[in-house]
């Protein structure tokens, strides 16, 4: 056993009496935190790390590493409500959280399953769970394909996600966060409730309706459509139609995104060979995190050449340039380690 899920860990009877004399009514709110504390302590004693998959919690629950949102309905409004709740949870200081992809109560249809799978794959933690089967191959082929593609992309982005998760663990900054965290002076960022930043450079806008059409607000700056390479100015809203196997995903112009070959599992130890993907071939500095250190990567654009320097342990073996519409990519790339 690697982790215990404290489902119903909040269920203290009202007439219970604790060792210190408090009744179940007195303990109603704090009991769930104490329950999670006990499970985390046992996990630490046996496995050497703190880990608990908690449903409910209380003030101080930020110290626990994983929570999920509880039992939702298998509907698009429930998916949207889950996203709103998760962003609020992040604003309360909880860096990692999850939800039941597909919804919990009932059976999602093909479109809902695909869209929730994409939302799940681009959440801090992901799991498929519900009152009926949630295995992708139990759904229509187009839903299975959409789920597989989203999960493969998540695994390809694992060095990026791991680096962002390390920052979240150290600082408390939510891994998945409302736009107002990074753009507090932008009034429109406070109203963008169904989209979020995942780490520093990815903007995700899950499709929360069956029609596949939604408006996406892009905060100040310049953003590249992940699928088309089209460049968008920030501070405005774009209307997108996403086929079932795609969802609105934007990358900050100039971002350096570390990726690996998508695999079906994440092994222990350092990441395998990493490819650094430069979105637009611009100058940029970023810090990666792996189990063996925090290498600093600096990209400098000089004319037609992009010079990338890696300071620290990182198995970066190549640099790819994503062409961006309207920009001239560098013709030469130099990698210095």
Secondary structure, 3 states (H helix, E strand, C coil): CCCCEECCCCCCCCCCECCCCCEHHHHCCCHHHHHHHHHHHHHHHHHCCCCCEECCCCCCHHHCCEEECCCCECCHHHHHHHHHHHHHHHHCCCCCCECEECCCECCCCHHHHHHHHHHHHCCCCCEECCCCCCCHHHCCHHHHHHHHHHHHHHHHCHHHHHHHHHHHHHHCCCCEECHHHHCCCCCCHHHCCCCEEECCCEEEECCCCCCCEEEEEECCCEEEECCCCCEEECCEEEEEECCCCCCEEEEECCCEEEECCCCCCCCCCCCCCEEEEEECCCCEEEECCECCECCEEEEEEECCEEEEEEECCCCEEEEEEECCCCCCCCCEEEEEC
